[in-house]
Amino acid sequence: MSVAGIPFLDLVTPHVELEQELTKVFQQALRTAGFIGGPMVENFEKAFATFCETDHSVAVNSGTDALRFALMAAGVRAGDVVVTVAHTFIATTEAISQAGALPEFVDIDDRTYNMDPEKLREYLEQKCTKDASGKLISRRSGRPVTAIVPVHLYGQMADMDPILELAHRFQLIVIEDACQAHGAQYFSRKENRWLTAGSIGRAAAFSFYPGKNLGACGEAGAVTTNDPALAAQIRMIRDHGQAKKYYHDIEGYNGRLDAIQAGLLHVKLQHLKQWNEQRRERAMEYKRLLETAGNPVDVPYEPSWSRAVYHLYVIRTDDRDGMMNHLKKAGIGAAIHYPIPLHLQRAYISLNYREEDFPVASRLASEIVSLPMFPQLTTDQQVRVAEEVLAFTDERSVKRVKREGESLLPALQTA
């Protein structure tokens, strides 16, 4: 009897469970011909703003546009530098470039995999200077530095207090890339309270790509902010620069979110808190199963100031290719997020970065494996995943001991 495979992600089950509610969204759109804008978009925006504990949410057609529009509306201009990390999906830097700015990188923390505030401080203090007007200038590019984009990667929060403190000191804009962090929380030691992802910086970008914790049935995104002027600017940018129909205050983009996608997201949003809690439970179970003595696999680290929502569950191993092959043969879905850090991507070869410029990001990219993670993942499935991970590491340990013993044999024979 063959053993059923374990998928990396299950997008079928939640849609089947919510089929009737989701179908009503299509019916409403068909019966009202409300396809662009209107009540479904506005109602989702209000609900998502409430979820993120912000005053405003502006729905757009992708997470990439959400970040691009947020940067533009916040004042990032062509020729500026925006500081971010190399260990993230390329959409982060695409949005920066598409806003006319230049991405420059700092390294990540070895445990959280997010922006290292100490490396950010070193960059701002040692790799930048100030011109006669007091404006911060990058020594690398000679361009003005105007913004920071910390990424809450894998659903884990970046350490925002020291990042915000540095931003305030150097008069920089902070835009959160929260595209993988819907509902994640950060305990601000400065404010002595928990804050929700998307409510901490000047604005934040969210993606609702289907595989995200809150996923549409297509492309979708949103910007959250407490700044009414910034929200109003993004509403114009997403809709051809219109202040009202056919009155264009600026040149904008066609970046609107379809009403049907907004309606589907509104239905799913009501279940997101529960789904996130299930992900946290699954993460705790993986931790319990995998943290065994002598196991050379690092499980995710969650600081006391972070409540992660585990968009991905990423482990580290010193034989990533071997681990991936072993899991594939066992019928277990696994993935790599992300195999090449951005500073080494061909798309950014003109930036002239070297592998050793960001050693943590470069090393991490060769060690990471994403295990199956979704709310409907069962305990039995997790046990099987953990058994295969441990079987692989045990097999490697046996081979290593055997090799070490063989290397000692000639010396013992001549002793």
N, C-alpha and C positions, 0 to 999 in steps of 0.2 A: 504494500500500500504506500503510495507516494505521499510525501508531506507537502502540504500547501505552502506556497511561497508567502512571504510577508512583504507587502508593498512598502516603499519608502514613504508614500503619502496616499491617503484615501480621500479622494474628492467626490466619490460617488455616494457613500453612505449619508453624509450630512444633507446632500441635495435630495436624496430619496426621502429622508426623514421629514424634510421641510417642503416636500413637493407641492402640497396643496396651498400653503401660504405663498410660495414663490410663484405658482401658476396664477394666483389672483393678481399679482403685479402685472403680468403680461395682459391679463384680461382687462384690467383697469386702463392700461396704456392703449389697448386696441379700441376700447369703448369711448375714450375721451380724445384720442389722437394726441395725447400729451407725451411727446417723444423727446423734446428738448426743453430743459428748464421746467418751471412750474412747480406745483405743490409737492410732487414726489422728491424732487431735488431739494427744495427748501426744507421739507420735513426731515430728510436725512441729515442735512447740514446742521439743523438745530439739535438733533439727537446726538450726533457725533461730537459736537462741541460740548454738550453736557457730559458725555462719556469721558472726554479728555479734560474736563474741568477748565475749559476756556470759554471766552465770550463769543468767539466767532469760529466758524468752519466754512471753508469755501471749497466746494467740490469741483474737481477738474478731471481731465481724461486720463491721467496716469500719475504715478508717483514721480516720474522724471520731471514732468511739467510742474508738479506741485513744488518741487525743490527749485526748479528754474524760476518759476513765477515768484516764489517767496524771496529769492535772492534779489531779483529785479525790483520788486516792490519795496524791499528793505533798503535799497539804495546802492547795491553793488552795480558798478558801471564797467563798461568795456575798458580793458587794460588793467583792472584791479587784480589783486591776488586774493584767493580764498584758500585758507588752510584746512586740510582734512587729512584722512588716513589712506594708506595704500591698500589696506586689507578691508575691502568692501566691494560690492558690485559696481561695475563701471557706470551705472546710472548716476551715482553720486558725482563723479567728475564730469560726466557728460552734461549734467545740468549746470555745473559751474562754467564749463566752456561755452555752452549755448547761451548763457547769460552774458557772454563776452569777456569773462574773467579767466584767469589762469590758475589751475590747481597747483598748490605746493603741499608737500606732505610732511607729516611728523610720524614717528613710530608709535606702535601700540603697546599697551600693557600686556605682559606675558601671561597674565592670569585671566583678565576679563576680555582680552582681544579687542578692546576699544581704545580710543585715543588716550595716550599716556599724558596726563597733565604736566608731568615733569619735562617730558620731551617737548611739549608745547611751550613751556616756559623757556627752555633752552633755545628753541627756535626764535621766539620773540625777542629774547635778550641778546643772543649771540649771532643770529643769522639775519637780523634786521637792524636798521639804523633809522634815525629820524632826520628829515630834511629841515630846512630853515623854518618852515611853518609848523614843525612839530609832527608832521605826518609820518607814520611808520612806513619804511621802505624796505623791501626784500633785497638783501645783498645779492642773492642768486640771480634775480631777474631785473632788478632796478625798478620794480613796479610797486605802487602803493598797496599795502595789505589792509583790507577793509573788513574781512569776515572770517569766521570759523564755522566749520560744519562738523560737529561731532556726530558719529554714527552709532546708534543704539543697535549694534549688530547681534543677530541671532535672537533678538528679543531681550537682550541684556543691556541695562542702562550704562551709559558712559558716566564717569564721575564728574557731575556737572558743577558742583560748588567751586572747585579750583579753576575750572575752565571759565566760568562766569567771572570769577575774580580777576583772572588775567585779561579777559575781554574788557572788563570795566577799566582796568589799569591802562590798557593800550587803546581804549576807545574803539573797540571792534564789535561788529554785529555777530550775534550767535543765532544760527538757524539749525535746528535739530533735524537730522535725517532719522526719522522715526518709522521708516518704511517697513521695518520688521518688528516693531515694538508696540503694537496696538494694545494698550492697557497696562504696559509695564510701568513700574513705579520706582521713584527715587526718593530716599530720605535725605532731605537737605539739612545738614548740620547747622547751617547758617540760619535757616528759617525754623528749624526744629519741628518739621512736619514732612509727611509724605507728599510728593508731587507726582502727577501723572505725566508720562511721556507726551510731549506735544504742548505742554503748558509752561515750559521752563525757559526756553529761549525767546527771542523776538518773534519767531514763528517756527513752525515745524512742518515737515513734509511727510505724508503717509501714502503708501501704495496699497491698493486693493487688488493687486494681481491675484488670480484665482487661488494660488497656493498659500497666500498669506493667512495669518490668524483670522482676519476679517477679509474674505476674498469675494470679489464680484464674479460674474460669469463672463468675464471679458476684462478689458483694461479699465482702470479707474484709479483715482487718487484724490487727495484733499490736503488743504493747508489749514492748520489751526493757528490761532493767534489771539492775543488779548488787545491788539491794536486795531481800533476801528478804521483808521485811515489806511493801514496796510491791507486790511480785508477788502476795503472798497477798491483799492488799486488793483488787487488781484482779480476781483470781479470784472473790472474793465479789461485787464490783460487777457483773461481767458475768453473774452467775447469781442474780439476785434477792436478793443479800445473804446467800446461804446459806453458812454455815461447813460444814455438812453437810446432807443432804437434809431439808427441812422445818424446819430450825433457822436462823432469819434473824437474824443479828447486826445488820444494817443494812437499810435499804431500798436495793435495787439496781436493776438493769435487766436486760432480756433482751438481752444483748449477746454471746451465745455464737457461736462459729464452727461451721458445719456440718462434720461429720466428712468428708463427701465432698470439700468444698473443701480441707480440711486435707490429705487424701490426695493430691489433685491438685497442691497446692502442694509437697508433699514430693517428688513425682516431678520437678517442674520445678526445684526447688531444686538438684538434682544437676547441672543444666545451667547454672545462673545464672552461675557464674564464667566459663565459656566465652562465654556470651552477652554478658556485660559487656565482656569483652576484645574481642569482635567489634565492639561499639559504640564502644569506644575506637579501634579500627582505622579504623572508618568516619569517626569524628570527625577523625582525623589526615588521612585522605584528603580530606575536605571542606576542611580547612585548607589543604592543599597545592594544591587546585584553585582555591580562591577567593581566596587571598592573592596577588593580582596587583597590579602597580603601577597606581596611580590608581583602583582599584576602591573606590567609596564604600560598601562594605558591611563592617560589623564582624563578625568571626567570634568565637565564644566564647573567652574568656580563661580559661586554667587556671593558677592560681598554682603555684609550686613546692611548696607545702604541700598541694596537693589532687590526688587521683587521682579524677577525675570518672567517672561511669558513663553519662553522656549519655542519661538518660531522654528528653530532648529536645535537638535541635540547633537553637539559636536564634541567628539573625543579626539585625543591625540595619540599617535603611535609612531614609533621610530621605523616601522616598516609599513607605510601606508599602502603601497602597491600590493604587498602580500596580503594585508588585511582585506582590501577591496576584492581581490581575487577569491579569497576564502569565503567571504560573505556572499559573493555572486554564486559560487558553486553550491552554497547552502540554500540558495533561493531567497536570500534576504536583500531587500532593496537598500542600497546605501548610495551616498553621493559625496561630492567634494565641493565645498563652498569656502574658499575659491582657490584654484590650483596655482594661479599666477598673480602675485600682487600687482597692483596697477602701475607702480613705478617701473616694472619690467615688461609691461605689455607693449606690443609693437605700436599700438595707437599713440603711445606717449614716448616713443624713442627720441623725439626731438627735445624732450625735457632733460636728457643727458643724466639721468639718475643711474647709480650703480647698485648692484645687489646688496652690497655691504652698507649702503646708506641707511637702510631700515632693517637691521638684522633680525629683530623679533618677527616682523611681518614676513620676511623672506623665509625664516626657519619654519614658522607656523604653516605657511602655504604648502610645505612638503610633508606635513605630519597630520593634517586634519582629515577626519572622516565623519560625515553626518549620518547618524543612525535613524531608523524609522521613528517619526514623531508626529502624531496627530491625536486629537482627543479620543477617538474611538479605538485606539491601540489597546489590546487586551493584555492582562497580566501574563497569560500563557504565551502570547507572542513575544513579550518583553523577556520572559525567561529564556525562550529559545534564542533570541538575539544575543542575550548576555552569554548563554552557553557557548555559542559559536565564537564570540569575541574572545572569551576565556580559553576556549579550545585552541584557537590560533596562537594566543600568547603562551599557553602552556607548551604547545608543540615547538614553538621557537625557543623556549627556555630549555627544553630537553635537548634540542639540536645544539644550542650554545654550550651546554654543559658537556655534551659529547665531544664537540670540537675542542673545548678547553682540555678535556681529558686526553684526547689524541695528541694534542700539542705537547703535553707533559710526558707522554709515554717514552719518547727517546731518552729523555734525561733520566727517567726512573730506571730504564734498562741499563744505562751505563753507570749508574750510581754504585 
